[in-house]
Amino acid sequence: MDAGGSSDMTLAFELDALRSLADPNAVFNDARGWTEYVGVVSEKPTYVVTNFTRKHRVRQDFFSGPRGVTESLENVKRQFDTDRHVFVGTTDEDRAVAEETGWEFLPLAQAAESAGWTTTDPDEESDPLGDDTRDDWP
């Protein structure tokens, strides 16, 4: 396989995995450098995914829409014929779905570590302007 062939990959993030990232937009932009397609799948309603990706300016090549994760991964795999299909998730359930649909499962922590992405503590997300522990305020 030629060196450029490594980009022949489809990468799907489970919404909760994406929510655990400090800067989802930067992660997507970074991932575009080494993947062909990047998208989001979730069991949550479409508007939840859309609101999140809009808010974070994430440009996705696909998302689950009204379908659940399993059906979405099956559809994406049919639609995007890349050498590899990698599903980034956070739970055992995510791992099981990946195995069931023939995707490679990559735990978010491992993906973030190897790609140098910053993850957040999900509990901190509730109030982005937060308390006054921010000493970098202009």
C-alpha positions in Angstrom: 0.0 0.0 0.0 1.4 3.4 -0.9 2.0 6.0 1.9 -1.0 8.0 1.0 -3.2 4.9 1.3 -3.4 5.4 5.1 -6.1 8.0 4.5 -8.4 5.3 3.1 -10.4 5.1 6.3 -13.8 6.0 7.6 -13.9 7.3 11.1 -17.1 7.4 13.2 -17.4 9.0 16.6 -20.1 8.1 19.0 -21.7 11.4 20.2 -20.7 10.9 23.8 -17.1 10.3 22.7 -17.2 13.6 20.8 -18.6 15.3 23.8 -15.6 14.2 25.8 -13.2 16.1 23.6 -12.1 19.6 24.5 -12.3 20.8 20.9 -14.4 18.5 18.6 -13.9 20.8 15.7 -10.1 20.6 15.9 -10.3 16.9 16.3 -12.4 16.6 13.1 -10.0 18.9 11.2 -7.1 16.8 12.4 -8.7 13.5 11.5 -9.4 14.8 8.0 -5.7 14.8 7.5 -5.5 11.0 7.8 -9.1 9.8 7.1 -11.3 9.9 4.1 -14.6 10.4 5.9 -15.5 11.5 9.4 -18.9 11.5 11.0 -21.0 11.1 14.1 -23.4 8.4 15.2 -25.7 8.3 18.1 -28.8 6.7 19.5 -30.0 10.3 20.4 -32.5 12.1 18.2 -31.1 13.8 15.1 -31.5 17.4 16.5 -29.3 16.5 19.4 -26.5 15.6 17.1 -27.1 18.5 14.8 -27.2 21.0 17.6 -23.9 19.7 19.0 -22.1 19.7 15.6 -23.4 23.2 14.7 -22.4 24.6 18.1 -18.9 23.2 17.7 -18.7 23.9 14.0 -18.1 20.3 13.3 -18.4 19.5 9.5 -19.4 15.8 9.3 -19.5 13.7 6.2 -22.3 11.5 7.7 -24.4 11.2 10.8 -26.9 8.7 12.1 -30.1 10.7 11.6 -33.2 8.9 12.9 -31.4 5.5 12.8 -29.6 4.1 15.8 -25.9 3.4 15.9 -26.0 -0.2 14.6 -28.0 0.6 11.5 -26.0 3.8 10.9 -22.6 2.0 11.0 -24.0 -0.7 8.6 -25.2 2.0 6.2 -22.0 4.0 6.4 -19.9 0.9 5.8 -22.0 0.2 2.7 -21.9 3.8 1.5 -18.2 4.6 2.2 -16.1 1.8 0.7 -12.8 2.5 2.5 -10.2 -0.1 3.5 -10.8 0.5 7.2 -13.9 1.5 9.2 -13.0 2.7 12.7 -15.6 3.5 15.4 -14.5 5.7 18.3 -16.6 5.1 21.4 -16.5 5.1 25.2 -18.5 2.1 26.4 -18.6 -1.7 26.2 -21.8 -1.3 24.3 -20.0 0.8 21.7 -17.4 -2.0 21.4 -20.1 -4.6 21.0 -21.8 -2.6 18.2 -18.5 -2.2 16.4 -17.9 -5.9 16.5 -21.4 -6.7 15.4 -21.2 -4.4 12.4 -17.6 -5.3 11.4 -16.0 -2.0 12.4 -12.7 -1.7 14.3 -13.4 -0.3 17.8 -11.1 2.3 19.2 -11.7 3.5 22.8 -11.7 7.3 22.9 -9.0 7.5 25.6 -6.7 5.5 23.3 -7.6 7.5 20.2 -7.0 10.8 22.1 -3.7 9.6 23.5 -2.3 8.5 20.2 -3.6 11.5 18.2 -2.8 14.1 20.9 -6.4 15.2 21.4 -7.4 16.9 24.6 -10.3 15.3 26.5 -12.4 17.0 29.1 -14.0 15.9 32.3 -17.7 15.5 31.3 -18.8 17.0 34.6 -17.1 20.3 33.7 -19.0 20.8 30.5 -22.3 21.9 32.2 -21.2 25.5 32.6 -18.6 26.7 30.0 -18.1 30.1 31.6 -17.9 28.3 34.9 -16.9 29.7 38.2 -14.1 32.1 38.7 -11.3 29.5 38.7 -10.3 30.9 35.3 -7.3 33.1 35.9 -6.7 33.6 32.2 -9.7 36.0 31.8 -8.7 39.1 29.8 
